[in-house]
Amino acid sequence: MTDLSPGFWRRGGLAFFICGLVLCVASVGLLVAHTRVFSEKRNTAVMIGTILPELKTRVAILAANTEAEQIFEKNALTSREEQAAIFVLPENPSGTRVARVLQQIVNSMNKKTKADPVSISKISFAHNAANFGSIKTLSGSIMLSGNYQSVARLLQILFFSGDMMVKDALSGDIRDEILLAVESSAPMSLPAAENFLYMDFLQYASDPDGYENQMVRDMPARTAVEIKTALLESGVSRIRAALSPVASDLLDGNAWPLPLMRVDYVSRQGQIWKIDFTVFGR
């Protein structure tokens, strides 16, 4: 039989004490770790609980803004369609309105530009409109006096007959390129670019720099320069040249949108010009 001396018990007791101490320390460490994890989860939950209502509010606002933009765009297009049906392609082409608009344009040119004045001596129309099924046409002519520069400006303005929005002066490819460029480099500015393209033609012409700067305001500098350059190279420069001096005056006189017209022939004898044109209706 083995004799367990007092020394053995002392050594065994010390070993058990050390082992218990180690286990106690380990359990405390696990408890601390568990407490830390619980604390982190609690803090995360508190943070989510605090942020979630704000996020819900922001999502609701974004959804409302998107819906409002869609309604605005739909209403804007509906308004443009109504204008087109009344003024651009009316049910019966009206010589009376065409004559009034031509006189307004010439009066605005004489008031707002430094070019020599233009004087209309006669505006005439065919007695009846020609009927081609879904399209009707009315032939007309205008006799006027003026120098080359003044008559050229009038022809430039008539070139935009039927156009109602900025996008109408741009080709479909150019419009798509502009929107794609904005979407890739400044997506938050896409609504501003779309609003610009759907802007009223004369409204833009009355302050082209202001409206262009407003569109590119939140874009990176390089993108802003590229977009403005693309616009100028794509036909917007013609709007500036032809309409900017007279845009405000034509807006006040409700002369726009012009009826859809086609200039057929221009002849000249000295300072007397004759412009033959066709007005379209439905």
C-alpha positions, 0 to 999 in steps of 0.5 A, a space after each residue: 500500500 502506497 504511503 501518501 505523505 504530507 508532502 505529496 498532498 501539499 504538492 497535489 493541492 498546489 497543482 489543483 490550485 494552479 489548475 483552478 486558477 487557470 480555469 478561472 482566468 480562462 472563464 473570465 476571459 471567455 466571459 469578457 469576450 462574450 460581454 464584448 460581443 454582446 456589447 458590439 451587437 447591442 451597439 450595432 442594433 442601437 445604431 441600426 435602430 437609429 439609422 433605419 427610420 432615417 433610411 426609410 424616410 430617405 427612401 420614401 423621399 427618393 421614391 416620391 421624387 422619382 414619382 414626381 419626376 415621372 409625373 412632371 415629365 409626363 405632364 410636360 410631354 402632354 403639354 408639348 403634344 397639346 402645343 404641337 397639335 394647336 400650333 405646330 401641326 394644326 388641324 388646318 394650316 392657318 395663313 393668318 397665324 403664319 403671317 402674324 408670326 412672320 411679322 413678329 419675327 421681323 419686328 423683333 429682328 429690327 428691334 433687337 439686332 444691329 443688322 439693317 432693318 427688314 421690311 415686309 411688303 406682302 405675304 400671300 397664300 394659296 386659296 385652299 390647302 392641298 390635302 394629302 390624306 393625313 397631311 395638308 399643305 398650304 403654299 405661301 410667299 413673302 416679299 421683303 426688302 433687306 440686306 443679305 445678313 438680315 434675310 439670312 437671319 430670318 431664314 435661320 429662324 425659319 429653319 427651326 420651325 416646328 421645334 419646341 424643345 432643345 432636344 429637337 435641334 439635336 440628332 438622336 445620336 447626339 442626345 444619346 451620347 450626351 445622356 450616356 456621358 452624364 450617366 457614366 461620369 456624373 449620374 446624379 446630374 442625369 435629371 438636370 441633363 434630361 430637364 435641359 434637353 426637354 427645355 422650351 426652345 425659346 426659354 433656352 435661347 433667351 439665356 443659353 449660358 445660364 441654362 447650360 451652366 445650371 445643367 453642368 453645375 454639379 458635374 466634374 469640371 472635365 465632364 462639364 466642358 465635354 458636355 458643353 462642347 458637344 452641345 455647341 458642336 451639335 447644333 445648339 450654336 445655331 440656336 444661339 446665333 439665330 434666336 438669342 437676340 430675339 428670344 425674349 421678345 418672341 416669348 413675350 409675343 407668344 410667337 413660338 412654337 412656329 408652325 411647321 414650315 419648309 422654305 422651298 425657294 429664295 429669289 432676289 432682285 437687288 434688295 427685294 427678296 421673295 421666299 416661297 414656303 409651304 406650311 404643314 397641317 393635318 
